[in-house]
Amino acid sequence: MAEEVQKKPPANTTTDSKLVFEEEIRSRAFELYEERGREDGHDLHDWLRAETELSDAASKAAVKVAA
């Protein structure tokens, strides 16, 4: 008998949830840029701050659901 081989998706497959999270980060980073008066040169800082804010909010929401 032939053994069934299960194919795994490639390791670099981006899931829909990652795309959604990335779009949320992009949107928040743009808000930060606008709040600063559209001053250039802070794109990485804005991205990292947005990522941190959204990650923290997601963690807090997960804790509330688990409780």
Backbone bond lengths (Angstrom), bond angles and torsions (degrees), N, CA, C in turn:
res aa  C-N    CA-C-N  psi(-1)  N-CA   C-N-CA  omega(-1)  CA-C   N-CA-C  phi
1 M - - - 1.443 - - 1.520 110.44 -
2 A 1.304 114.25 140.91 1.459 120.03 178.75 1.524 109.64 -78.30
3 E 1.281 114.76 136.63 1.463 120.20 179.64 1.523 109.61 -83.92
4 E 1.330 116.81 132.93 1.460 120.42 179.26 1.520 109.73 -74.57
5 V 1.312 114.55 134.31 1.457 120.41 178.50 1.521 107.80 -108.99
6 Q 1.320 115.45 123.48 1.458 120.04 177.92 1.519 108.60 -90.37
7 K 1.308 115.08 125.91 1.455 119.57 178.69 1.519 109.46 -87.19
8 K 1.308 115.55 133.13 1.457 121.17 176.01 1.526 108.23 -98.24
9 P 1.329 116.63 145.55 1.460 118.18 176.63 1.525 109.50 -64.93
10 P 1.304 118.02 152.85 1.466 120.32 177.86 1.525 110.69 -56.33
11 A 1.308 115.61 148.04 1.468 120.83 -176.80 1.526 112.63 -62.64
12 N 1.322 117.44 -23.15 1.460 119.30 -177.32 1.523 113.08 -95.29
13 T 1.318 117.11 14.95 1.461 120.41 178.27 1.522 109.66 -67.65
14 T 1.322 115.66 127.57 1.464 121.02 179.16 1.520 108.57 -92.57
15 T 1.310 115.63 127.51 1.453 119.66 -179.80 1.517 110.59 -84.02
16 D 1.317 115.26 161.60 1.465 120.03 178.32 1.520 111.09 -59.79
17 S 1.326 117.19 -39.20 1.463 119.17 -178.31 1.526 111.74 -65.32
18 K 1.333 117.27 -34.64 1.463 119.78 176.21 1.522 110.45 -66.16
19 L 1.321 116.53 -39.47 1.455 120.33 178.71 1.522 111.20 -64.96
20 V 1.311 116.40 -41.12 1.462 121.08 178.73 1.527 109.74 -64.31
21 F 1.335 116.76 -45.08 1.460 120.81 -179.88 1.521 110.35 -62.97
22 E 1.321 117.20 -41.12 1.457 120.62 178.51 1.529 111.28 -63.21
23 E 1.319 116.48 -39.12 1.465 119.84 178.36 1.525 110.74 -66.75
24 E 1.331 117.40 -37.54 1.469 120.87 176.93 1.528 110.24 -64.15
25 I 1.319 116.63 -40.94 1.473 120.73 177.42 1.522 109.60 -62.78
26 R 1.313 116.40 -47.12 1.466 121.22 -179.50 1.528 110.55 -57.87
27 S 1.311 116.32 -43.91 1.459 121.38 -178.93 1.526 111.06 -64.91
28 R 1.333 116.73 -45.22 1.466 120.42 -179.85 1.529 110.80 -66.55
29 A 1.324 117.46 -39.91 1.462 121.06 178.49 1.531 110.06 -61.43
30 F 1.317 116.83 -38.53 1.455 120.33 178.09 1.529 110.39 -67.16
31 E 1.320 117.28 -38.32 1.463 120.35 176.20 1.531 110.53 -59.81
32 L 1.330 116.07 -42.76 1.465 120.20 179.26 1.528 110.49 -63.20
33 Y 1.316 116.61 -41.25 1.463 122.75 176.92 1.528 110.31 -59.38
34 E 1.317 116.56 -45.34 1.464 120.17 179.77 1.521 111.71 -68.22
35 E 1.333 117.52 -38.12 1.467 121.03 178.91 1.527 110.98 -61.72
36 R 1.327 117.42 -30.28 1.446 122.71 179.81 1.525 111.22 -82.74
37 G 1.303 117.70 0.55 1.452 120.88 -179.95 1.523 112.87 85.77
38 R 1.335 115.61 28.19 1.471 122.74 178.26 1.526 112.64 59.89
39 E 1.320 115.98 35.06 1.458 121.73 177.85 1.523 108.87 -78.30
40 D 1.325 116.40 121.58 1.460 121.32 -178.71 1.528 111.79 -73.55
41 G 1.334 115.07 163.87 1.456 120.93 173.35 1.518 115.12 98.84
42 H 1.321 117.41 3.66 1.463 120.41 -177.79 1.534 111.23 -122.21
43 D 1.318 116.62 21.24 1.465 120.11 -173.34 1.521 112.72 -60.80
44 L 1.324 118.31 -43.73 1.465 120.07 -179.57 1.528 110.68 -66.21
45 H 1.313 116.24 -43.33 1.468 120.32 178.56 1.530 110.56 -60.56
46 D 1.331 116.17 -44.68 1.464 120.42 179.11 1.526 110.90 -61.70
47 W 1.338 116.36 -43.96 1.471 120.73 -179.67 1.532 110.24 -61.62
48 L 1.326 116.95 -47.97 1.462 120.52 -177.67 1.523 111.63 -66.53
49 R 1.323 116.88 -38.35 1.465 120.14 177.41 1.531 110.58 -64.89
50 A 1.330 116.37 -44.38 1.466 120.35 178.77 1.528 110.35 -62.42
51 E 1.315 116.47 -43.48 1.465 120.99 179.52 1.531 110.76 -60.89
52 T 1.321 116.47 -43.53 1.464 121.21 179.12 1.521 111.43 -64.37
53 E 1.333 116.38 -47.04 1.468 120.36 179.56 1.525 111.12 -57.95
54 L 1.317 116.77 -46.48 1.466 120.46 -176.75 1.525 111.73 -71.61
55 S 1.321 117.41 -36.26 1.467 120.57 177.15 1.524 110.58 -65.63
56 D 1.324 116.04 -43.13 1.463 120.20 178.30 1.526 111.08 -62.45
57 A 1.326 116.30 -42.81 1.465 120.27 179.54 1.522 110.69 -64.22
58 A 1.317 117.32 -39.58 1.467 121.21 179.35 1.524 110.53 -66.83
59 S 1.331 117.13 -39.09 1.461 121.04 178.64 1.528 111.29 -64.72
60 K 1.331 115.86 -43.65 1.463 119.89 178.56 1.520 111.46 -63.73
61 A 1.326 116.62 -39.24 1.469 120.78 178.72 1.521 110.07 -65.40
62 A 1.321 117.53 -38.35 1.460 121.11 179.90 1.522 110.97 -66.76
63 V 1.317 116.32 -37.10 1.468 120.66 178.64 1.526 109.88 -66.13
64 K 1.334 117.11 -40.85 1.461 120.56 179.24 1.522 110.91 -64.05
65 V 1.315 117.16 -40.15 1.471 121.32 -179.94 1.519 110.11 -66.54
66 A 1.339 116.85 -38.95 1.451 121.30 -178.14 1.532 112.09 -71.98
67 A 1.308 116.57 -24.91 1.474 120.24 -176.10 1.496 112.67 -78.83
